[in-house]
Amino acid sequence: MLKTSLNIQDKSTWLTKKQPCIIAGPCSVESPEQVLTTAKLIAESGKISMIRGGIWKPRTRPNSFEGVGSVGLKWLKDAGNEVGLPVTTEVANAQHVEECLKNGIDVLWIGARTTVNPFSVQEIAEVLRGVDIPVLIKNPINPDLNLWIGAIERINAVGITKIGAIHRGFSSFDKSSYRNAPMWEIPIELKMLCPNLPIICDPSHISGSTDLIQQVAQKALDMEMDGLMIESHVNPLQAKSDAEQQLTPQALLELLNNLAVREKQSQNKEWINNIEQLRSVIDELDEELINKFASRMAIIEKIGEYKRDNNLTILQLDRWEKILNNRIFLARKVGLSHDFIRKMLELIHQESILIQNKVMNNGENKSEV
């Protein structure tokens, strides 16, 4: 995938003067008192860049709390004015955008359930054409980087130059302690493809539980994310949505105080020399690995020829299971993780199947195998 060309303003001109950018507030705006009290308590820390609050809540099933609606926009804006901070809320359709613009909402964000639908994103984009307002785009529910980039490009194409992304994790069938799997490799690739795009991490939605928010938030900063969006409620036990993942203002302050904000570069000459030496060793090892992979695939091609000539199937499950068990055993002995070695072996196996399939079909790669 090639780097994406976006016409966006430098984040330092609009995102925040504070680093990292911390966006905090209740999952849902429930009453004027609730959002104002929460805003006051979290703003006391001096670490908050922006107040968040959900006005319309897209729910998986009906008859759940779906937000207070447009009336809450004034409550949110008043709370922001009271503490001297900009405010942001989620928009899911063109009408939401129009209501937010009328009420002076400072920043909009497009949620995961909307990002997944290009039609909805385009409708929002058309309302924003010619409007100068920052827009943040959450990743789609499913792990599809192209879909995420496509939503960003649609918003950028109508002239929105104050633009950023929010990493809130992805749905997965794998069992996990997270509500939404972080899949850090996806936002990292987005950062590589769109190097000027600010990326905010939403540890609340990744975690789904207050117990995990601290570690996810720290990892996000260690991954050079530009900020965090964290849900905070003055009384989480009485919250009408996502109570289990909302921190009290005091707990939020403790979390922020315990975060380590690391430098991206060092001026220490000894450190620079040492790390360059280590990187040089990694470069040599990577070159050796690539050459080893090439040799392995050449042997795989030869095996494919033997299978073809002897009318054997490509997939040999007994052999594959032996490889998995043996290599995972060897990996554990040298301290490599089970998940890492399994994923690597699965990628190698997929490539091996493709090579043998090509051999079997006289050079044609049949995609259905």
C-alpha positions in Angstrom: 0.0 0.0 0.0 1.4 3.4 -1.0 1.6 6.5 1.2 -1.6 8.5 1.2 -1.5 12.2 0.2 -3.6 14.3 2.6 -4.0 18.0 2.6 -4.0 18.5 6.4 -2.8 21.2 8.7 0.0 20.5 11.1 -1.4 19.2 14.4 0.4 21.8 16.4 -1.7 24.5 14.8 -5.1 23.1 15.9 -5.0 20.0 18.0 -3.6 21.3 21.3 -0.7 23.1 22.9 -0.6 20.4 25.6 1.3 17.2 24.8 -0.1 14.6 24.8 -3.6 15.8 23.8 -6.1 14.5 26.5 -9.8 14.3 25.5 -11.9 13.3 28.5 -15.5 13.4 29.7 -18.6 11.2 30.0 -19.5 8.5 27.6 -23.0 10.1 27.4 -24.2 13.6 28.3 -27.1 12.8 30.7 -28.0 16.1 32.3 -26.6 19.7 32.6 -25.4 19.0 36.2 -23.7 15.7 35.3 -21.7 17.0 32.4 -20.8 20.3 34.1 -19.7 18.7 37.3 -17.6 16.1 35.5 -16.0 18.8 33.3 -15.1 21.0 36.3 -13.5 18.1 38.2 -11.4 16.8 35.3 -10.4 20.3 34.2 -8.9 21.0 37.6 -5.9 18.8 36.8 -4.8 21.2 34.0 -4.0 18.2 31.9 -7.2 18.1 29.8 -7.2 19.5 26.3 -10.9 18.9 25.3 -14.2 17.8 26.9 -16.0 14.9 25.2 -19.6 13.8 25.6 -21.9 11.6 23.6 -25.2 13.2 22.5 -26.5 10.5 20.2 -25.6 6.9 21.2 -25.7 4.3 18.4 -26.8 1.1 20.2 -26.6 -2.5 19.0 -30.2 -3.2 20.0 -33.2 -0.9 20.6 -34.7 0.0 23.9 -31.2 0.9 25.3 -30.3 4.5 26.3 -29.6 6.2 22.9 -28.6 9.6 24.2 -30.4 12.8 25.2 -30.4 14.1 21.7 -29.9 17.7 20.4 -30.9 19.3 23.8 -27.6 18.0 25.2 -25.5 20.0 22.8 -26.1 23.2 24.8 -25.3 21.4 28.1 -22.0 20.2 26.6 -21.1 23.5 25.1 -22.0 25.4 28.3 -19.8 23.0 30.3 -16.9 23.6 28.0 -17.3 27.4 28.2 -17.4 27.1 32.0 -14.0 25.4 32.2 -12.5 27.2 29.2 -12.0 24.1 27.0 -13.3 23.1 23.6 -15.8 20.3 23.3 -16.3 17.4 21.0 -19.1 14.9 20.3 -19.9 12.0 17.9 -21.9 12.6 14.7 -23.4 9.7 12.7 -25.3 11.5 10.0 -25.8 14.8 8.2 -28.5 16.0 10.6 -26.1 15.5 13.6 -23.5 17.7 11.9 -26.0 20.5 11.2 -27.1 20.4 14.9 -23.5 20.6 16.1 -22.6 23.5 13.8 -25.7 25.4 15.1 -24.7 24.9 18.7 -21.0 25.8 18.2 -19.5 22.4 19.0 -15.7 22.8 18.5 -14.7 19.4 17.2 -16.6 16.5 15.7 -15.8 12.8 15.6 -17.1 10.1 13.4 -17.7 6.8 15.2 -16.7 3.3 14.3 -20.2 2.3 13.3 -20.3 5.2 10.8 -16.8 4.9 9.5 -17.7 1.4 8.3 -20.2 2.8 5.8 -18.8 5.0 3.0 -22.3 6.2 2.1 -22.8 7.7 5.6 -19.3 9.2 5.6 -19.9 10.8 2.3 -23.2 12.3 3.5 -21.4 13.8 6.5 -18.6 15.1 4.2 -21.1 17.0 2.0 -22.5 18.9 4.9 -19.0 19.8 6.0 -18.0 21.1 2.6 -16.7 24.6 3.0 -16.8 24.4 6.9 -13.7 25.0 8.9 -14.0 22.6 11.8 -11.7 19.8 13.1 -12.9 16.3 12.5 -11.6 13.1 14.1 -12.4 9.7 12.5 -12.5 6.5 14.5 -11.4 3.2 13.0 -14.1 1.0 11.6 -15.4 -1.8 13.7 -13.7 -4.4 11.5 -9.9 -4.4 11.0 -9.9 -2.8 7.5 -7.2 -0.2 7.1 -8.4 0.8 3.6 -11.9 1.6 5.0 -10.4 3.8 7.7 -8.2 5.6 5.2 -11.1 6.0 2.8 -13.2 7.7 5.5 -10.3 10.1 6.2 -9.9 10.8 2.5 -13.6 11.6 2.0 -13.6 14.1 4.8 -10.3 15.7 3.6 -11.6 15.8 0.0 -14.3 18.4 1.0 -11.8 20.8 2.4 -11.5 19.7 6.0 -7.8 20.2 6.8 -7.9 19.9 10.6 -8.2 16.2 10.6 -7.1 13.3 12.8 -7.8 9.6 13.5 -8.9 7.8 16.7 -7.8 4.2 17.4 -10.5 2.5 19.4 -9.7 -1.1 18.7 -11.4 -3.7 16.5 -14.0 -6.4 16.9 -12.6 -9.9 17.0 -13.9 -13.4 17.5 -10.7 -14.3 19.4 -11.1 -14.6 23.2 -9.4 -11.6 24.8 -9.4 -9.5 28.0 -10.1 -6.5 25.8 -13.5 -5.2 24.7 -12.0 -4.4 21.3 -8.7 -5.9 20.2 -6.0 -3.2 20.0 -4.4 -4.7 16.8 -1.6 -2.1 17.2 -0.2 -3.0 13.8 -3.1 -1.3 12.1 -2.7 2.2 13.6 1.1 1.8 13.2 0.6 1.2 9.5 -1.8 4.1 9.3 0.9 6.3 10.8 3.4 5.0 8.2 1.1 5.7 5.3 -0.1 9.1 6.7 2.9 10.4 8.7 1.4 13.9 9.2 -2.0 12.5 10.5 -2.4 12.9 14.3 -3.7 9.7 15.9 -5.5 9.6 19.2 -6.0 6.4 21.2 -9.3 5.5 22.9 -8.2 3.2 25.7 -11.7 3.2 27.2 -13.3 1.4 24.2 -10.3 -0.9 23.8 -10.3 -1.9 27.4 -14.0 -2.1 28.2 -13.0 -2.1 31.8 -11.3 0.5 34.0 -8.8 -2.1 35.1 -7.0 -2.1 31.7 -7.1 1.6 30.8 -3.8 2.5 32.4 -1.8 -0.1 30.6 -3.5 0.6 27.2 -3.0 4.3 27.6 0.7 3.9 28.4 1.3 1.6 25.5 -0.5 4.1 23.2 1.9 6.8 24.3 4.9 4.5 23.9 3.6 3.9 20.3 3.9 7.6 19.7 0.2 8.3 19.6 -0.6 12.0 19.8 -3.1 11.7 22.6 -5.8 9.8 24.5 -9.6 9.9 24.6 -10.7 8.6 28.0 -14.2 8.4 29.4 -14.8 9.9 32.8 -18.1 10.2 34.8 -18.7 11.9 38.1 -20.6 8.8 39.2 -19.8 5.8 37.0 -22.2 3.5 38.9 -25.1 5.6 37.8 -23.9 6.1 34.2 -26.6 5.3 31.6 -24.0 3.8 29.2 -20.7 2.0 29.4 -20.5 2.3 33.2 -17.8 -0.3 33.5 -15.3 1.6 31.4 -15.7 5.1 32.8 -13.2 6.5 35.4 -14.1 8.8 38.2 -12.5 12.2 37.8 -10.1 11.3 40.7 -9.2 8.0 39.0 -8.6 9.8 35.7 -6.2 12.3 37.5 -4.3 9.4 39.1 -4.0 7.7 35.7 -2.7 10.8 34.0 -0.2 11.5 36.8 1.2 7.9 36.4 1.6 8.1 32.7 5.2 8.3 31.4 5.5 10.6 28.5 8.7 9.7 26.7 10.9 11.6 24.3 10.9 10.6 20.6 14.6 11.4 20.2 17.7 11.8 22.4 20.6 14.2 22.1 22.9 11.8 24.1 25.7 10.9 21.8 26.6 7.7 23.6 22.9 6.6 23.3 22.8 7.4 19.6 26.0 5.5 18.9 24.8 2.4 20.9 21.4 2.2 19.3 22.9 2.7 15.8 25.2 -0.3 16.5 22.3 -2.4 17.6 20.2 -1.3 14.6 23.1 -2.3 12.3 23.1 -5.8 13.8 19.3 -6.0 13.2 19.8 -5.0 9.6 22.3 -7.8 9.1 20.0 -10.3 10.8 17.0 -9.2 8.7 19.0 -9.6 5.5 20.0 -13.1 6.7 16.4 -13.9 7.5 15.2 -12.8 4.0 17.9 -15.0 2.3 16.9 -17.9 4.5 13.2 -17.4 3.6 14.2 -17.3 -0.1 16.0 -20.6 0.3 13.1 -22.2 2.1 10.6 -21.1 -0.6 12.9 -22.6 -3.3 12.6 -25.9 -1.5 8.9 -25.5 -1.1 8.7 -25.1 -4.9 10.6 -28.3 -5.4 8.2 -30.1 -3.0 5.3 -28.8 -5.0 6.8 -30.3 -8.1 7.2 -33.7 -6.4 3.5 -33.5 -5.2 2.4 -32.6 -8.7 4.3 -35.4 -10.4 3.0 -38.0 -7.8 -0.6 -36.7 -7.8 -0.6 -35.7 -4.1 -2.6 -33.0 -2.4 -1.0 -29.7 -1.5 -2.2 -29.6 2.1 -0.7 -32.3 4.3 -2.4 -31.8 7.7 -0.2 -34.3 9.6 2.9 -32.6 8.4 1.6 -29.1 9.2 0.6 -30.1 12.8 4.1 -31.6 13.4 5.7 -28.4 12.2 3.5 -26.2 14.4 4.1 -28.3 17.5 7.8 -28.7 17.0 8.5 -25.0 16.1 6.4 -23.7 18.9 8.3 -26.0 21.3 11.6 -24.7 20.0 10.4 -21.1 20.2 9.5 -21.5 23.8 12.9 -22.8 24.7 14.5 -19.6 23.4 12.0 -17.3 24.9 9.8 -16.4 21.9 6.1 -16.1 22.5 3.6 -18.7 21.4 1.4 -16.1 19.5 4.4 -14.6 17.7 5.8 -17.9 16.4 2.3 -19.2 15.5 1.4 -16.1 13.4 4.8 -16.3 11.7 4.4 -19.9 10.9 0.9 -19.4 9.6 2.1 -16.7 7.2 4.9 -18.9 6.0 2.4 -21.8 5.5 0.0 -19.6 3.5 2.9 -18.5 1.2 4.0 -22.1 0.8 0.4 -23.1 -0.2 0.4 -20.4 -2.8 3.7 -21.4 -4.2 2.7 -25.1 -4.4 -0.6 -24.2 -5.9 1.1 -22.2 -8.7 3.4 -25.2 -9.4 0.4 -27.6 -9.5 -1.4 -25.4 -12.0 1.6 -24.9 -14.3 2.4 -21.3 -13.2 -1.2 -20.1 -12.7 -2.0 -19.0 -9.1 -5.5 -20.3 -8.4 -6.9 -17.9 -5.7 -9.5 -20.3 -4.5 -7.0 -22.7 -2.8 
